[in-house]
Amino acid sequence: MKLFDIVKTFAKSDSGAVTVDWVVLTAAIVGLGIAVLTTVRDGVNDLGDNISDSLSDATVASPGTLGWND
């Protein structure tokens, strides 16, 4: 009967419940952050490649071709 009382007392105790809530909430936020980063990573890399290609193919005009006379 004593074991049953210990289990009943343990089941009614809620002193660590807030800590468990915070651990679960923090784990969910970290998981969501990782999911967002892995999803966005490919798009950012593609955008960087497109910008690099555009800048590599660009030509820069000299001041004389812009109508300026030295």
C-alpha positions in Angstrom: 0.0 0.0 0.0 2.9 2.3 0.6 4.1 2.1 -3.0 0.6 3.0 -4.2 0.7 6.1 -2.0 4.1 7.1 -3.4 2.9 6.7 -7.0 -0.3 8.7 -6.2 1.7 11.5 -4.6 4.1 11.6 -7.6 1.2 11.7 -10.1 -0.3 14.7 -8.3 3.0 16.6 -8.0 3.4 19.4 -10.6 6.5 21.2 -9.5 8.5 20.3 -12.6 5.7 20.7 -15.1 6.7 24.2 -16.1 10.3 23.1 -16.8 9.0 20.3 -19.0 6.8 22.8 -20.9 9.8 25.1 -21.5 11.9 22.2 -22.7 9.2 21.1 -25.1 8.6 24.7 -26.3 12.3 25.3 -26.8 12.8 22.1 -28.7 9.8 23.0 -31.0 11.3 26.5 -31.7 14.7 25.0 -32.5 13.2 22.4 -34.7 11.2 25.0 -36.6 14.3 27.2 -37.0 16.2 24.2 -38.5 13.3 23.4 -40.9 13.2 27.0 -42.1 16.9 27.2 -42.6 17.1 24.0 -44.6 14.2 25.2 -46.8 15.6 28.6 -47.4 19.2 27.6 -47.9 18.7 26.2 -51.5 16.9 29.4 -52.6 19.5 31.6 -51.2 22.3 29.7 -52.9 20.5 29.9 -56.2 19.9 33.6 -55.8 23.6 34.1 -55.1 24.6 32.1 -58.2 22.2 34.2 -60.3 23.6 37.5 -58.9 27.2 36.2 -59.5 26.4 35.3 -63.1 24.7 38.7 -63.8 27.7 40.6 -62.3 30.2 38.5 -64.2 28.4 39.2 -67.6 28.0 42.9 -66.9 30.0 45.5 -68.7 31.1 48.8 -67.2 30.9 51.9 -69.3 33.8 54.3 -69.4 33.2 58.0 -68.6 33.8 59.0 -72.2 30.9 56.8 -73.5 28.5 58.5 -71.1 28.7 61.9 -72.8 31.4 63.3 -70.5 34.3 65.0 -72.0 37.6 65.1 -70.2 
